């Protein structure tokens, strides 16, 4: 059985602070993408939202808040839907043998996620590159991989590493590079309140870690994205 077909093997790089089997339990077999998923309420979450509203001094029975608990429960179901994506179904045999050994890069992939510390959003862009070792992956799969890991409670450092490790395991390329740039609402809306602060994280594997010229080529492409801002 290949690593792609084995959820337990694939789950290992997904896990940072929880046991692999806990994440596998959340996977919906055959669910390879977020499009088409439906999101429903959750009684426990709805009741918790009512308690929060009451304890901040609001009246959860007033007109504007009557449906807020249900909306919030459905929102969290949508924003954490990445837990339920089946990695094998996401790849869906979209790995192809190609005689190409230069860099493949997909940049400016928009993402949004939830900070696990305050459950506030952080969002930005991810740039991904790899150097094939006889195999390439379908173009649409890289944004889907980013989305799978972003749609869960996260920290940006772990998100970056998970994307890199997943691609590294799925393709076994000569190298993988990921750079993520994010603006975090937990430092914009509260705390230090720095609206223009941007966090940049990176994960380098294989040739991107060992060869400065390869890494510099990748970073040059990333920098050119900023030239158009």
C-alpha positions, 0 to 999 in steps of 0.5 A: 500500500502506498503512503497516499492510500494509507490514511494513517501514514498520511496522518503522521505529518498532519499531527503536531500536538495530537495523536494520529488516530485522533485526526484519522477519526475525523476524516470522512472517507472519500471527501476530497474537497471542501466544495459541495460540503454541507454544514449543520448546527450543533446543539452544544455549540449553540448553547455555549454561544448563548452562554457567551452572549449572556455573560458579555451582557447581551440578551440572546433572545433579542431579534438580532441575536435569535439565530446567532447561535445557529449561525456561529455553529454552522460557521465553525463547522465550515471553518474547521472542515479541513479536519474531515478531508480525506487525504487519499481522496484529495490526491485522487490519483492526480500524480503523474509521471513526467520527465521534468526536473526543474522547479514547479511553483504555485504562488499567491494562494489565498488562505484563511484560518483560525488561530487556535489560541484565540479562535480569531482569523488569520489570513494571507498567501502561501507560496509553494514550490517543489522539484519533481523526482519523476512525478508531478501533481495536478495543479489544482491539488496544491491549493486544495492541500493548503485549504485542507490544513488551513480549515482547522484550528492552527498556528501559522508555523504548523500550517507551513510545515504541514503543507511542506511535509504532505507534499514531500510525502505524496511526491517524494520530490527532490525538494519542497519549499513553502512560504506563508505570509499571514495577518493575524486578527489576534494582534490586529483587533486585540493585544498589541493592535498592530494592523500592518504586522505580517508574519512570514514562515517558511519550511524548506525540504531537500534541495531547497534546504541544502542548495542556497542557489535553489532556495534563492531562486524560489525566494526570488519568485516570492519577492517578485509577487511583492513587486506587484502589490 
